Structures are given as structure tokens and as C-alpha cells.
């Protein structure tokens, strides 16, 4: 994974990718400042990820993941986001923020309430690197996440409302824990990957 990335470039990429994700599309206020709002959200996410050493950037810079080590007592990202008044004013607006918070309480309950685990909160591949068999950006990123999971012997949790993404997760070895009819009418998939036990010597 890349260590010497350009933070501003990564923020731009995350802002672009967020505009494909149903949850972020729902919470970002739809007005004349929409582009600025996505950038504000992306900056907050990237800076938080850097602070918590949770940002993974592929060698080609085209794949970005936010991969937190968490425990069951921590708040979910969206909960923390919406409780931050500054972000509510700059990203969601109060009405959208309160609506999203209700759904996020349910989403948060699907993850462990005790013990440590890894949480793949965000994972995006820029369009020009998707399905590129020579670079294999998604596979390299998946391998890095699995390496961390195996080294720490911690499971990975993720959720998505995009069916083709859930299929990709399953192809990578995740198991579906639950399917939930989201208030939007979408199906949300909750998934977990359990690392193999270390080989005994």
C-alpha cells in the first residue's frame, strides 16, 4: 500500500467515490453547494482515517479504503458525524442528519457490542481501475485487509446497499450475516470475514 500519497488528491478521489454510495448520497444536502458538501465530508473522513491510522491507499492511488480497528463500545462513524454540529451544518443539514441517525442506530447494532474487530467503513476503486486485470487494484487491497485481519486475528465487518458490491464481498470470502430492508427500499447486506487461524509450527 502507498505511504507517500497526496492528501488533497485522495480527498478529491473520496469525494468522487462518495457520490456513488447510497448512504452518503442520502445524507448530503442536495442544494447549490452539493459539491462543496461532498468535499467537506471527504476531508473529514480522510483526516479522521489518517489520525487513526486507518487509511489504505493502493500503490497506483486508484483504490482507497478506510479500515478501522474498533471495539464494541465505540460509536459508528455516521453517528459521530451527525452529532458534530459543524458537519451537520456543512454536509447534511439538520433534517437529513436526524433522519439518517435513526437508520444508523440499527446499522450500528449489527456489529459486535464487545471485543475488538476490524470495520471496512469505506472502500472505493476509481472507475479507470475497476476490472483492470493488469493492475488488480481491488485484489491487492483485499489481500492487504486480509493480511491485517490474519495478523491481528480479528474479523472484518462491512455493510453495503449495492448488490453487486455484496456479491464481490462474498466472492472474496465474506459471509452474509443479515439482509435488511432499508427505509429507502434498498436491501442492506451485513457481512463478516473471519480470518484463518495461524498455522501451528
C-alpha positions, 0 to 999 in steps of 0.5 A: 500500500502507498505511504507517500500519497497526496492528501488533497488528491485522495480527498478529491478521489473520496469525494468522487467515490462518495457520490456513488454510495447510497448512504452518503448520497442520502445524507448530503444536502442536495442544494447549490453547494452539493459539491462543496458538501461532498468535499467537506465530508471527504476531508473529514473522513480522510483526516479522521482515517489518517489520525487513526491510522486507518487509511489504505491507499493502493500503490497506483492511488486508484483504490482507497479504503478506510479500515478501522480497528474498533471495539464494541463500545465505540460509536459508528462513524455516521453517528459521530458525524451527525452529532458534530454540529459543524458537519451537520451544518456543512454536509447534511443539514439538520433534517437529513442528519436526524433522519439518517441517525435513526437508520444508523442506530440499527446499522450500528447494532449489527456489529459486535457490542464487545471485543475488538474487530476490524470495520471496512467503513469505506472502500472505493476503486476509481472507475479507470481501475475497476476490472483492470486485470493488469493492475488488480487494484481491488485484489491487492487491497483485499489481500492487504485487509486480509493480511491485517485481519490474519495478523491481528486475528480479528474479523472484518465487518462491512455493510453495503446497499449495492448488490453487486458490491455484496456479491464481490464481498462474498466472492472474496470470502465474506459471509452474509450475516443479515439482509435488511430492508432499508427505509429507502427500499434498498436491501442492506447486506451485513457481512463478516470475514473471519480470518484463518487461524495461524498455522501451528509450527 
